[in-house]
Amino acid sequence: MARATRRAVEAVGGYAGAMYLRTGTPELLLMATVTGLPGALIRPWWRMQVNRPYPVAEAYRSGQAVYLPDGEAAMRRFPQLMAGLPFPFGSLYEPVTAGSERFGVLVVLRPASAEATVDVADRERMREVAEGLAGELVALAAAGHRVRWEGDPLSVPSPVPAGGAVEAVDRLEEAVLSVDRQGTIAFVDATAEALLGVSGSELRGRALWEVLPWLGHPAYEDHFRGGYLSDAPVHFTARPSGPPERDWVSVGLYPGPGGLTVTIGAAETPPYAPESVTLPGAGLGSPADRAASLYRPVALAIALTEAVTARQVSAVVTEELLPAFGGRQLAIYLLDERHLYLAWETGFPHGFLDRFDGVSLDARLPGVETLTSGRPIFFESMRRLADAYPGIPLDADVGARAFLPLIASGRPVGSCILGFDQPRGFSPEDRTVLTALAGLIAQALERARRYDSEAALARGLQAALLPHRLPVSRHVTTVGRYLPGTVGMDVGGDWYDVIATPSGLLALVIGDVQGHGVAAAATMGQLRSAVRAFALTGLMPEQVLRGTNRLLIDLDPGQFASCCYVLLDPASGRALAVRAGHPQPLLRHLDGRTEVLDLPGGVVLGIDPEAEYPVTELRPAPGEVLALYTDGLVERAGSDFDEGVERLRAALAAAEPSPLTETADRLIGEAAGIADRPDDISLLLASRTGLP
């Protein structure tokens, strides 16, 4: 495995590699060999559960190679990997298999490539090395060896030499060290000896963190990971441990194929970072810090599950994320047609962000580049932001900024900007948590955008299907009202209609389709059209419901709806009413007495193709009010259905019967003020005006 790991790294121009091997525990892989990286630095990735959303696990699970040319490709496909390793690097994952026998996965890390895919020749070289290794492992297994791994990974000398250093570096004011890919010091200049107070002979050939333990502090591990995994320089400030107490120093890491060039010089200004994170010896945050970091994603995730619209998601981020990190400003931009549009802002000066609204993905701005690169960008001070982006407009001279990519399941959604009033550092823990939270926010926004699109479609569909105005009759006044729900998908399947038949009769219809959303609205439209068609052909009420029932069963088996249909003769007042599982109508008499009618009914539509719907004859007098409604008007959380009907009956009894529009507004007004109303509401009132 050591030979194969080195061979694979050399074959595809990599700088580091590893071999994951199966273990005695099902569904668990262990890193068996590693080259080009200090093993201790990648300890969190020594173990790999095969059901996890990581490229190593997918390659093993599927038996198919995974090739990621750069960090952007990795962020699209495996955002969890980039949350822990947010650095620009390319990676190749080749399963080591022989027939149905799966041994593990061979991994190579190399510089990020501008190409969209990995070269075919490199794929073949990786496959060739993996097949050769698989053949050797098969032979070992046949000889009786147990091809399983236990324990820590074996560190393999890097195939890429660390190289020497020129004498000119001794003239530099900064200390310069050359460190190979195992973390071993290969070269130390004279300035390093003087600055660190350690002779070159004590430093060379030893692990960097052994002779300079303060650089091994957990707060700096993420910087070294970035140096080893990417080809981009890394800069940070550190404080050598005492006694005696030492001044802060500026550390630079310059990666190359054979290792790192490390520079150490005096820091111009102290870093802006909380003591619990940056002071050596204190550990990576206090126990309270760690508990808070665990709580943040959990609290935000719980809150995001309740957010339905993009505005609600943004409000949750404002309420949960900003206070957790001490932020004061928040901006969320959403991607549309390769442009970023401002969707939410808080804390910024009025109008300041307008200049960035609608910027193209080609613009050189941190909010754009964090999305196009898939990497979060952190600025500990506004000065550093201005240095990185000369000429960029700033809303403040003092503060810090974090730019987070919003990527959901590999799909770019937008970018998030967090602002802080004071300069501050971003520890590795902060960066990891913020990157993970950005993924949660992106998922919620993607879900919210789908919801908003579906809700808009459903609202448009329902608005088109509900009657825009009711027919005017000389002898009957009718008023209809519709109110969408306020929780979840706010469009349901309620509908009402008034149909003037060719014979001069008036059909009053109200119905309620099971469910909410586009499907319910579409079914409602079909039923409304069916009822209208049957009514206009002159069918009797029971025939209308029987025909509609059979149509619904044919259209959508399993879907059902309730309905109440009243055929009224405006002149005589004679009415024929049928009911299919719908709430009983109300009738308000002239003296204010209001009763709940007792109409014998059949089962809801869509259940029984042979269902019958008995007819009841009514004869409302002029001035009496007939009220048809859906269950959303009377149902309340924690309240009995009959109690709701009684409330509605009492409200109708207390209402003035004329004008009928005011009566309808009064009956529906109380429900309109309820914030958590899961169901939509339809109401239809009809009253005979008498003969002229």
C-alpha positions in Angstrom: 0.0 0.0 0.0 2.9 2.4 0.7 4.4 1.7 -2.7 1.0 2.1 -4.4 0.3 5.4 -2.6 3.6 6.9 -3.7 3.2 5.6 -7.2 -0.3 7.1 -7.5 1.0 10.5 -6.3 3.8 10.5 -8.8 1.6 9.2 -11.7 -0.9 12.1 -11.6 1.4 14.9 -10.5 0.1 15.0 -6.9 1.7 16.2 -3.7 -0.1 14.0 -1.2 -2.0 10.7 -1.1 -3.6 8.1 1.1 -5.0 4.6 1.0 -8.2 3.8 2.9 -8.6 0.1 3.7 -11.6 -1.9 5.0 -11.6 -3.0 8.6 -13.1 -5.7 10.8 -16.0 -3.4 11.4 -18.6 -3.4 8.6 -19.2 -0.1 6.9 -15.9 1.5 8.3 -12.8 2.4 6.4 -9.5 3.4 8.0 -6.7 5.4 6.5 -3.9 2.9 6.3 -1.1 4.9 4.6 -0.6 8.7 4.1 2.1 10.5 2.2 2.7 14.2 1.7 0.8 15.3 4.8 1.5 15.2 8.5 -0.7 12.4 9.8 -1.6 14.3 13.0 -2.9 17.3 10.9 -5.5 15.2 9.2 -6.5 13.0 12.2 -10.3 13.9 11.8 -10.2 12.0 8.4 -8.5 8.9 9.6 -11.9 7.1 9.9 -14.5 7.1 7.2 -18.0 5.6 7.5 -19.0 4.4 4.1 -22.5 5.8 4.3 -21.2 9.4 4.8 -21.5 12.0 2.0 -17.8 12.1 1.3 -16.0 11.2 -1.9 -14.0 8.4 -0.3 -17.2 6.8 0.9 -19.0 7.3 -2.4 -16.1 5.7 -4.4 -16.1 2.7 -2.0 -19.8 2.4 -2.0 -20.4 2.7 -5.7 -17.2 1.1 -7.0 -16.9 4.1 -9.3 -14.0 6.6 -9.3 -14.6 10.2 -8.1 -12.6 13.0 -9.7 -12.7 16.5 -8.4 -10.5 18.9 -10.4 -10.8 21.8 -7.9 -12.6 23.1 -4.8 -15.5 24.4 -6.8 -16.3 20.9 -8.1 -15.9 19.5 -4.6 -18.2 22.1 -3.1 -20.9 21.3 -5.7 -20.8 17.6 -5.1 -19.5 17.2 -1.5 -20.2 20.4 0.5 -19.5 18.5 3.7 -15.9 17.9 2.6 -15.3 21.5 1.8 -16.9 22.6 5.1 -14.0 21.0 6.9 -11.3 21.6 4.3 -12.3 24.9 2.6 -9.2 25.1 0.4 -8.6 25.1 -3.3 -7.2 21.6 -4.2 -7.9 18.9 -6.7 -8.5 15.3 -5.6 -8.9 11.8 -7.2 -10.5 8.8 -5.5 -10.0 5.4 -7.1 -11.7 2.3 -5.7 -9.4 -0.6 -5.2 -11.5 -3.6 -6.2 -11.1 -7.1 -7.7 -14.3 -8.4 -9.2 -16.9 -8.2 -6.4 -14.1 -7.9 -3.7 -13.8 -4.3 -2.4 -10.6 -3.5 -0.5 -10.7 0.3 -0.2 -10.0 3.6 -1.9 -6.8 5.2 -3.2 -6.7 9.0 -2.8 -4.4 11.6 -4.4 -4.4 15.3 -3.7 -2.9 17.7 -6.2 -3.1 21.4 -7.2 -6.5 22.7 -8.3 -6.9 22.6 -12.1 -8.6 25.2 -14.3 -10.0 22.3 -16.4 -13.6 21.3 -15.8 -12.6 17.6 -15.8 -9.7 15.4 -14.9 -7.5 14.3 -17.9 -8.3 10.9 -19.3 -4.6 9.9 -19.1 -4.6 10.7 -15.4 -7.7 8.6 -14.9 -6.1 5.7 -16.6 -2.9 6.0 -14.5 -4.9 6.1 -11.3 -6.9 3.0 -12.5 -3.7 1.2 -13.4 -2.1 1.8 -9.9 -5.4 0.7 -8.2 -5.7 -2.4 -10.3 -2.1 -3.4 -9.5 -2.6 -2.8 -5.8 -5.9 -4.9 -5.9 -4.0 -7.8 -7.6 -1.4 -7.7 -4.8 -4.0 -7.6 -2.1 -5.9 -10.5 -3.7 -2.6 -12.5 -3.6 -2.1 -11.7 0.0 -5.6 -12.8 0.9 -5.2 -16.0 -1.0 -2.0 -16.7 1.0 -4.0 -16.4 4.2 -3.2 -12.9 5.2 -6.0 -10.8 6.7 -6.4 -7.8 4.4 -7.9 -5.5 7.0 -6.5 -2.4 8.8 -6.3 -1.6 12.4 -4.7 1.3 14.2 -3.2 4.6 13.0 -2.1 5.3 9.4 1.5 4.5 8.3 3.4 7.7 7.3 5.1 7.2 4.0 8.0 9.4 2.9 6.8 11.8 0.2 7.8 11.0 -3.4 8.3 14.7 -3.9 11.7 15.9 -2.5 11.6 18.9 -0.1 14.5 20.6 -1.9 17.1 23.0 -0.4 17.3 26.7 0.1 19.6 29.4 -1.4 21.9 31.4 0.8 20.2 34.6 -0.2 17.4 33.8 2.3 19.8 34.6 5.1 19.7 38.3 4.1 15.9 38.4 4.7 14.5 40.0 7.9 12.0 37.2 8.3 12.9 33.7 9.5 12.7 31.1 6.7 12.2 27.4 7.2 11.7 24.6 4.6 9.4 21.9 5.8 8.7 18.7 3.9 5.3 17.1 3.5 5.7 15.1 6.7 6.2 18.3 8.7 9.9 17.7 9.1 12.2 20.7 9.0 14.7 20.4 6.1 16.2 23.9 6.2 16.5 26.8 8.7 18.1 30.1 7.9 20.2 32.2 10.3 17.4 34.6 11.0 15.2 31.7 12.2 17.8 30.6 14.6 18.1 34.1 16.1 14.4 34.8 16.2 13.4 31.5 17.7 16.5 31.1 20.0 17.1 27.6 18.7 20.1 26.4 16.8 19.7 25.0 13.3 21.1 21.6 14.4 18.3 21.3 16.9 15.7 22.2 14.3 16.7 20.3 11.2 15.4 16.8 10.8 12.7 17.2 13.5 9.0 17.8 13.3 8.1 21.5 13.1 5.5 21.1 16.0 8.0 19.2 18.1 10.6 22.0 18.3 8.0 24.8 18.0 5.0 23.4 20.0 3.2 26.7 20.0 2.7 26.3 16.2 0.9 23.1 16.9 -1.8 24.9 18.8 -5.3 23.8 17.6 -6.1 27.4 16.7 -3.4 27.2 13.9 -4.1 23.7 12.6 -6.6 25.0 10.0 -3.9 27.3 8.6 -1.5 24.5 8.1 -4.2 22.3 6.6 -4.8 25.1 4.1 -1.1 25.3 3.3 -0.7 21.6 2.8 -3.9 21.1 0.9 -3.9 24.1 -1.5 -1.4 25.9 -3.6 -2.3 29.3 -2.3 -0.2 31.1 0.4 -1.6 31.3 3.9 -1.0 34.1 6.4 -1.9 34.3 10.0 -0.7 35.7 13.3 0.5 33.6 16.3 2.0 34.1 19.7 5.0 32.0 20.7 4.5 30.5 24.1 6.6 31.6 27.1 8.0 32.2 29.5 9.2 34.7 28.9 6.1 36.2 27.2 6.8 36.8 23.5 5.4 39.3 21.1 2.9 38.3 18.3 4.5 37.1 15.1 3.3 37.0 11.5 3.5 33.5 9.9 3.4 32.8 6.2 3.0 29.4 4.6 4.0 29.1 0.9 3.1 25.6 -0.4 4.9 23.7 -3.2 5.1 20.2 -4.4 7.7 19.2 -1.9 6.4 20.9 1.2 6.1 24.4 2.7 8.3 27.4 3.0 7.5 28.9 6.4 8.3 32.5 7.1 8.1 34.0 10.6 8.4 37.8 11.2 7.2 40.4 13.7 3.5 41.2 13.5 2.7 44.8 12.5 -0.4 44.9 14.8 -1.9 42.5 17.3 -4.5 40.2 15.8 -8.2 40.8 16.4 -9.3 37.6 18.0 -11.0 36.4 21.1 -8.6 35.3 23.8 -10.3 31.9 24.3 -9.4 31.1 20.7 -6.0 32.5 20.0 -4.1 32.5 23.2 -1.7 29.5 23.2 -2.3 26.9 25.9 -5.9 27.8 26.3 -7.1 25.1 23.9 -9.5 25.8 21.0 -12.1 27.8 23.0 -13.5 27.2 26.4 -16.0 24.5 27.2 -18.7 27.2 26.9 -17.4 28.1 23.5 -17.5 24.5 22.3 -21.0 24.0 23.7 -22.1 27.2 21.9 -20.6 26.1 18.6 -22.5 22.8 18.9 -25.7 24.6 19.8 -25.5 27.2 16.9 -26.1 24.8 14.0 -28.7 22.8 15.9 -30.7 25.9 16.9 -30.5 27.4 13.5 -31.4 24.1 11.8 -34.5 23.7 14.1 -35.6 27.3 13.3 -35.0 26.9 9.6 -37.3 23.9 9.5 -40.1 26.2 10.5 -39.3 28.8 7.9 -41.3 28.4 4.7 -40.6 31.5 2.6 -37.3 33.2 1.7 -38.3 36.1 3.9 -38.9 33.8 6.9 -35.5 32.1 6.3 -33.8 35.5 6.2 -35.5 36.5 9.4 -34.4 33.3 11.1 -30.8 33.9 10.1 -31.1 37.4 11.5 -32.5 36.2 14.8 -30.3 33.2 15.3 -27.0 33.6 13.5 -26.1 37.2 14.1 -26.5 37.1 17.9 -24.6 33.8 18.1 -21.5 35.4 16.5 -21.9 39.0 17.7 -22.7 40.2 14.2 -24.5 43.5 13.5 -25.0 43.4 9.7 -26.5 40.8 7.4 -27.1 40.7 3.7 -28.4 37.8 1.6 -28.0 37.8 -2.2 -29.8 35.2 -4.4 -28.6 34.0 -7.8 -30.8 34.5 -10.8 -29.6 34.3 -14.4 -25.9 34.7 -13.4 -26.6 37.8 -11.4 -26.8 38.3 -7.7 -29.9 40.2 -6.4 -30.3 41.6 -2.9 -33.0 39.6 -1.1 -32.5 40.7 2.5 -30.5 43.2 4.5 -30.2 44.5 8.0 -27.8 46.7 9.8 -26.2 48.4 6.7 -26.6 52.1 6.0 -29.8 52.8 4.1 -29.2 52.4 0.3 -25.6 51.4 0.7 -26.1 47.9 -0.8 -28.2 49.1 -3.7 -25.0 49.6 -5.8 -24.3 45.8 -5.6 -27.8 44.7 -6.5 -27.9 42.7 -9.7 -24.1 42.4 -10.0 -22.8 39.9 -12.6 -20.9 36.8 -11.6 -18.0 38.3 -13.5 -17.6 41.2 -11.1 -14.5 41.1 -8.8 -16.3 41.4 -5.5 -16.0 39.2 -2.4 -19.7 38.5 -2.3 -19.4 37.2 -5.9 -16.1 35.4 -5.6 -17.2 33.4 -2.5 -19.9 31.9 -4.6 -18.0 31.3 -7.8 -15.1 29.7 -5.9 -17.3 27.9 -3.4 -15.0 29.1 -0.5 -15.9 31.4 2.4 -13.8 34.6 2.6 -13.0 36.1 6.0 -11.6 39.6 6.7 -10.5 40.3 10.3 -10.6 44.0 9.6 -12.0 46.5 7.1 -8.4 47.4 6.2 -7.7 43.9 5.1 -10.9 43.9 3.0 -9.8 47.2 1.4 -6.3 45.8 0.7 -7.7 42.6 -0.9 -10.2 44.6 -3.1 -8.8 48.0 -3.8 -11.4 50.6 -4.5 -14.3 48.6 -3.1 -16.9 50.9 -1.4 -17.0 50.3 2.4 -19.9 51.1 4.7 -17.5 51.5 7.7 -13.8 52.1 8.5 -13.8 49.7 11.5 -15.2 46.2 11.6 -14.9 42.7 10.1 -16.7 40.8 7.4 -17.4 37.2 6.5 -18.6 36.3 3.0 -20.2 32.8 2.8 -21.2 30.9 -0.3 -24.7 29.6 -0.3 -24.6 26.2 -2.1 -27.3 23.6 -1.8 -26.5 20.1 -2.9 -24.0 21.4 -5.4 -26.3 24.1 -6.8 -25.3 27.7 -6.3 -28.0 29.6 -4.5 -26.4 32.9 -3.5 -24.1 34.5 -1.0 -24.4 35.7 2.6 -22.5 38.6 4.1 -22.0 38.9 7.9 -20.8 42.2 9.3 -19.2 43.0 12.7 -18.8 46.4 14.2 -15.3 45.7 15.6 -12.3 43.9 14.1 -12.3 40.2 15.1 -10.6 37.0 14.3 -12.2 33.9 12.9 -10.9 30.7 14.5 -10.9 27.4 12.7 -13.9 26.5 14.7 -15.7 29.7 13.7 -14.9 29.1 10.0 -16.1 25.5 10.1 -19.3 26.3 11.9 -20.1 29.3 9.6 -19.4 27.3 6.5 -21.7 24.5 7.8 -24.4 27.0 8.7 -24.1 28.5 5.2 -25.0 25.1 3.8 -28.1 24.9 6.0 -29.1 28.4 5.0 -28.7 27.5 1.3 -30.8 24.4 1.7 -33.5 26.4 3.4 -33.5 29.1 0.8 -33.6 26.6 -2.0 -36.6 25.0 -0.4 -38.2 28.4 0.2 -37.7 29.4 -3.4 -39.4 26.2 -4.6 -42.2 26.9 -2.1 -42.5 30.6 -3.3 -42.7 29.4 -6.9 -45.2 26.7 -6.2 -47.3 29.0 -4.0 -47.3 31.8 -6.6 -48.4 29.2 -9.2 -51.1 27.8 -6.9 -52.3 31.3 -6.0 -52.4 32.3 -9.7 -54.2 29.0 -10.6 -56.8 29.5 -7.8 -57.3 33.1 -8.6 -58.0 32.2 -12.2 -60.4 29.4 -11.2 -62.4 31.2 -8.5 -65.2 33.4 -9.9 -64.1 37.0 -10.4 -67.7 38.1 -9.9 -71.0 36.4 -9.2 -74.0 36.6 -11.5 -76.4 39.4 -10.7 -80.0 38.2 -10.1 -83.1 40.4 -9.8 -84.4 38.4 -6.8 -81.3 37.0 -5.1 -78.2 38.7 -3.6 -75.1 36.6 -3.3 -71.7 37.4 -1.7 -68.6 35.1 -1.7 -65.4 35.4 0.2 -62.2 33.4 0.1 -59.3 33.5 2.6 -56.0 31.5 2.2 -54.4 29.7 5.1 -51.5 31.3 6.9 -49.4 28.2 7.8 -47.4 26.2 5.2 -48.6 26.2 1.6 -51.2 28.9 1.9 -53.3 27.8 -1.1 -55.9 25.1 -0.6 -58.7 23.5 -2.5 -61.7 25.5 -1.3 -64.0 27.0 -3.8 -67.5 28.5 -4.2 -69.6 29.3 -7.3 -72.9 30.7 -8.3 -74.3 29.4 -11.6 -77.2 30.9 -13.5 -78.8 28.0 -15.3 -80.7 28.4 -18.7 -84.0 27.6 -16.9 -83.6 30.7 -14.7 -82.6 28.8 -11.6 -79.6 29.7 -9.5 -77.1 27.0 -8.3 -75.2 27.8 -5.1 -72.1 25.7 -4.8 -69.3 25.4 -2.2 -66.7 22.7 -1.9 -63.4 21.7 -0.3 -60.7 19.5 -1.9 -58.4 17.6 0.4 -54.9 19.0 0.7 -53.1 22.2 -0.2 -50.9 23.5 -3.0 -50.9 23.3 -6.8 -52.4 19.7 -6.8 -55.4 20.7 -4.6 -56.0 23.9 -6.6 -55.8 22.0 -9.9 -58.3 19.4 -8.6 -60.6 22.2 -7.4 -60.5 23.7 -10.9 -61.5 20.5 -12.5 -64.4 19.9 -10.0 -65.7 23.5 -10.3 -65.7 23.1 -14.1 -67.5 19.7 -13.8 -70.2 21.0 -11.5 -70.7 24.1 -13.7 -71.0 21.9 -16.8 -73.5 19.5 -15.2 -75.5 22.4 -13.8 -75.7 24.2 -17.2 -77.1 21.0 -18.8 -80.1 21.2 -16.5 -79.3 18.1 -14.3 -80.9 17.9 -10.9 -78.8 18.4 -7.8 -78.3 14.7 -6.9 -77.3 14.0 -10.6 -74.8 16.8 -10.5 -73.1 15.3 -7.4 -73.2 11.8 -8.7 -71.6 12.8 -12.0 -69.0 14.9 -10.2 -68.2 12.0 -7.8 -67.6 9.5 -10.7 -65.5 12.1 -12.5 -63.2 12.7 -9.5 -62.7 8.9 -9.0 -61.7 8.6 -12.7 -59.4 11.7 -12.6 -57.5 11.1 -9.4 -58.2 7.9 -7.4 -57.4 8.5 -3.7 -58.3 12.2 -3.9 -61.5 13.3 -2.3 -63.6 16.5 -1.7 -66.7 17.6 0.1 -69.4 19.7 -1.5 -72.8 21.3 -0.9 -75.0 22.1 -3.8 -78.3 24.1 -3.6 -80.5 24.7 -6.6 -82.7 27.8 -5.9 -85.7 29.2 -7.7 -85.4 33.0 -7.2 -89.1 33.6 -7.8 -90.7 31.0 -5.6 -87.9 30.5 -3.1 -88.0 26.7 -3.5 -84.6 25.2 -3.1 -83.3 21.6 -3.5 -80.1 20.9 -1.5 -77.7 18.0 -1.6 -74.6 17.5 0.6 -71.5 15.3 0.1 -69.7 15.1 3.5 -69.8 18.9 3.8 -70.6 21.0 6.9 -74.3 21.7 7.4 -75.5 25.1 6.0 -76.9 27.8 8.3 -80.2 29.7 7.8 -80.8 33.1 9.4 -84.5 33.9 9.8 -86.0 37.4 9.6 -86.3 37.6 13.4 -82.6 36.9 13.8 -83.1 33.3 14.9 -80.4 31.2 13.2 -80.4 27.4 12.8 -78.0 24.8 11.7 -79.9 22.9 8.9 -80.1 19.1 9.1 -79.5 18.0 5.5 -79.1 14.2 5.1 -76.0 13.7 3.0 -73.8 11.2 1.3 -70.1 10.4 1.6 -67.5 12.8 0.3 -66.8 12.8 -3.4 -64.2 10.5 -4.8 -64.8 7.5 -2.4 -67.7 5.4 -3.6 -68.7 5.3 -7.3 -72.2 4.1 -6.3 -72.8 6.8 -3.7 -76.2 8.4 -3.4 -76.9 11.9 -2.4 -80.4 12.5 -1.0 -82.2 15.7 -1.8 -83.7 18.1 0.8 -86.3 20.7 -0.1 -86.0 24.2 1.5 -88.0 27.4 1.1 -86.1 30.4 2.5 -88.3 33.5 2.7 -87.2 36.9 1.3 -84.7 38.5 3.7 -83.5 35.2 5.2 -79.9 34.4 4.7 -78.5 31.1 3.7 -74.8 30.5 4.6 -72.6 27.9 3.0 -69.0 27.6 4.3 -66.0 25.3 4.5 -64.6 23.8 7.6 -61.7 26.2 7.9 -64.1 28.9 9.1 -65.2 26.9 12.1 -62.2 24.8 13.0 -59.8 26.0 15.7 -56.8 24.3 17.4 -57.9 22.8 20.6 -61.6 23.5 20.0 -64.4 21.1 19.1 -65.9 21.3 15.6 -69.4 21.7 16.9 -68.2 24.6 19.1 -66.9 26.4 16.0 -70.2 25.9 14.2 -72.0 27.3 17.2 -69.7 30.4 17.2 -70.5 30.9 13.5 -74.3 30.5 14.1 -74.2 33.1 16.9 -72.2 35.5 14.8 -74.6 35.2 11.9 -77.6 35.7 14.3 -76.0 38.9 15.7 -75.1 40.3 12.3 -77.3 42.7 10.4 -78.7 40.9 7.4 -78.2 43.9 5.1 -76.0 44.8 3.4 -74.9 41.2 2.8 -71.4 42.3 2.0 -70.9 43.6 5.6 -72.4 40.4 7.0 -69.8 38.3 5.0 -66.9 40.6 6.1 -68.0 40.3 9.7 -68.2 36.5 9.6 -64.8 36.1 8.0 -63.1 39.0 9.9 -62.4 37.0 13.1 -60.7 34.2 11.2 -58.6 36.7 9.2 -57.0 37.9 12.4 -55.7 34.5 13.4 -52.0 34.2 12.7 -51.7 30.4 12.8 -54.5 29.2 10.5 -53.6 26.1 8.6 -56.7 25.8 6.4 -58.2 28.1 3.8 -61.7 29.4 4.1 -64.6 29.9 1.7 -67.9 31.5 2.5 -71.0 32.0 0.3 -74.1 33.9 1.5 -77.4 34.1 -0.4 -80.6 36.0 0.4 -83.8 36.5 -1.5 -84.8 40.1 -2.0 -88.4 39.4 -2.7 -90.5 40.1 -5.8 -90.6 43.7 -7.2 
